[in-house]
Amino acid sequence: MRIPFVDRDPTQVEVEKLRLILSTYQDGTGQQVVRNGRTLPGWRDFERTVAAAFGGEPQESKFIFDVLIPDPNRDGVFYGISCKMRRTLDETYNRGKVTIELSNSAGKFWQNLQEYGLDQTNYRESPQTVGKALITMVEKWHKDVEINDRGRRIDLEKSFYLALSWKEPGEYQLFKFALKLPNPENLIWDFPNVKQGGLSKPGRRLTGKDKPETILFEWYGESGGQLKYYPLVKHALWKSDPFSLEPLPENDTAKYGILAKAQVYFPQQWEKILRGKNYE
């Protein structure tokens, strides 16, 4: 019986495969433009890389999971991977935390808070209620897709977050975290005070802490709606060693890039173009 990827840590071979696939996005096809036609992989590139490296299916939609991996031992059962990519590796090194943006669905969050009688006029009066409602909603999203309309079953217990943190000029590290979030009932929720006009008043940033000095969640309800999660590195289920992308050949730029791909995929047609053959 073959052991599924999600029942074990990634092997060094699998991480190297992922690193090399990510490296291909330096050829002008990556989402993040650097200079001179060079690019770096972006969040969508990361999702596609995870699917290719671990034998999964990229969803490329608003589905709650970005990659689904089939269980080789159970027909119709999949594991969900929620891929997160942020340029926050420096912060991870300095603070021992990983940055994961859980959602920026401001409209859905506010709609849910209305069920608690909360809106933009009074929500800062009930930080504990707001925090609990936000985390409960994210967990409900996961539960709602456990059995989805495609007839597939997703094993939530073995699904997880896979975060790729990076920094300039190109250092990366992978972190695997449990899908289950900290219990919001056990956290301290508040709106830290901000100074305005010489006065101190509750700000609009909601924080959730397990200790007075350890922020695990932030929500910016009136400025983007991002719900951010800061799990500690020491709580990661697994983490890779830091790695860099494999450099592309510098001596012959014709060997990489979208023009080179077209030439490799369609050599006969490309040769006609080079000869100036008329297609009309």
Secondary structure, 3 states (H helix, E strand, C coil): CCCCHHHCCCCHHHHHHHHHHHHHHHCCCCCEEEECCEEECCHHHHHHHHHHHHCCEECCCCCCCCEEEECCCCCCEEEEEEEEEECCHHHHHHHCECCEEEECCHHHHHHHHHCCCCCCCCHHHCHHHHHHHHHHHHHHHHHHCCECCCCCEECHHHCEEEEEEEECCCEEEEEEEECCCCCHHHCEEECCEEEECCEEEECCEEEEEEECCEEEEEEECCCCCCEEECCEHHHCCEECCCEECCCCCCCCHHHCCHHHHHHHHCHHHHHHHHCCCCCC
